[in-house]
Amino acid sequence: MAEKLILLIEQDDSIREVLLVCLKHLAGWNVVSCKSSQASLELQLEAQPDAILLDTFMPKSSDSFTAKNGSLGFVQKLLIQKLRKHPVTCSTPIVLMTDKANWFTPKQLESLQVDGTIAKPFDPTTLPTQIARLLGWPSEEASSQSSRNDRQDSASSQHSALSQLISET
């Protein structure tokens, strides 16, 4: 299976770090991350990720997308609108990460032009599988296990080669 590239937009540094570790090491996905909507738009156009994970709360900032009142969700709505209008990003799946996941009905998600929600707090050990299911991607569990086995085999081979090199000197 081809590696996935995820754009992670999360304003909280500690949550962003947990997500980075989880998505990179458990799922084996490549991840680019940022804290703000302006940076995310620039990254999105440059990186062309397979999916976007978007934090639903971003405080008032200096972003050009932020309204003067910094209202909840306004930054995200404008960002999503811009992404959906751009030819490079018009069909990239967007998943909202929120502590209010049960507030969104399927009709609301459709009107927002997002593909689903992930509830916060989340379980880092099951998050990659949850994202894959939500987006209709093949199961990551088998792929991750295969990838872990490949890394272990590679590490064993490297160790053997290094041991042989040391014994020859």
N, C-alpha and C positions, 0 to 999 in steps of 0.2 A: 504494500500500500504506500502511496506517495505520502511524504511528510506534509503535515498541515502547518500553515502559518497563521497564527492568531494575533490580532491586534487587541491589546488589553488597555482599556482606558479606565483607570481607577485612581481617584484622588487621594486615598489613604495609603501612605507609604508602606505600612506594615501589612495591610491586606494585599497590596500589589505584590510585595515580596513573596507572601505565601502562595498567591496565585501563580507567580512566575515559576517557583520551585515545583509546584504541583503539576502545572501544564507541561513544563520542560521534562521533568524527571519521571513522572508517572505515565504521562501520555506519549512522551517523546516528540512533542510538537515544538516547532520553533515559535518563539514569542517575541514580539516587539511591544514595548509598553510605554505609556506616557501618562501624565497627570492631568492634562488639560485638553479641552476640545479643539483648540486651535492647533496644538501639536499633533493631535490625533488625525485631523484632516490632512495635514501635511504628510504624516507617516502613512496614512491610508493610501494616498495617491502615489506615494513612492514605493511602498512595500507590496501592495495588492494582496492583502491577506485572504485566506479562505473563510474567515469569520471574524467578527468584532464582538468582544465582550465589553459592555458599556455600563459603568457605574451609574445608577440613576440619581445620585445626589452629588452635585458639584456646587460648592459654595460660590458666591459672587466672586468674580475674578476680573482680571484685565482682558480676558479673551474678547475678541471682537464679536463673538456669538452671544455674550452675556447681556441680558437686559439690565436696565438700570436698577431694577428692584431685586435682581438675582433670584427670581422665583424658582422654586423646586421644579425641575423638569424642563424649564425653558431652554437651558443650554443644550440639553439632549435633543429636544424637539427640533431646534434649529440645525444642529449637527446632522441628525438623521435626514432632515429635509435636504440639506446640501449634499449628503452622500447619495441619496436616492436620485437626485437630479444629475449627478455627474456620471458620464458614460463609463468610466472605469469602475465605479463603485455601486452602480444602480442595482446590482443583483447580489451583492455580498451579504450573507446572513448576518443579522445583528441580534445579539442576545443581551437583554437587560439583566443586570445583577442588582437585586433590590431586597430590602427587608419587607417590602409590601407586595410580594409576588402574587398573593391571592387577591389583590385589589384589581388586577387586570383580567378582563374577560377576553375571550378570543376575538370578539368584535373590536375591542379597544386596541389589542395588539395589531390587528389588521389595519386599523386606522392610523396607528403610529408607524406602520410599515416595519415592524420588528418581527422576528421569527419565534420569540419566546422569552421566558424569564427563568432566572436561576435565583432561588431564595437565599438570602443572607440571614443568619449565618449558614454557611455551606460546609459539607464534609469534604475536606481536601482529597481524601482517598477515593471518593466516588465521583468527584466533580468531572474528570475527563469522560467517564462513561456517560454521565448525565448530559454533558454537552453533546457528545457524539449521538446519543439517542434523540435528543431534541432536534438536531440538524439532519438526522437521517443518514449519518455517516456509518460505515462499517464498525462493528464492535472493536473498541480499542483494547479490550482486555487481552484478546488473543495476540494482537499485534504487539502490545506492550510486553507480554511474556516472551514472545519470540525475540523481540528487540533486546530484552534483558539477557536472554540466553546467548544471543549473538555477542553482546558486550562482554559477558563472562568468558565465552570462548576466545574472544579477541584478547582479553586481559590475560588469560592463561597462555595463549600463544606468545604474547609480548613478554610475559614472565619467562617462558621457556627460552625464547630467543635471547633475552638478556642474560639468563643464567649460562647459556652456551657461550655467549660472547665473553663473559667474565671468566669462565673456565679455560677459554682458549688463550687468554692473556697472561 
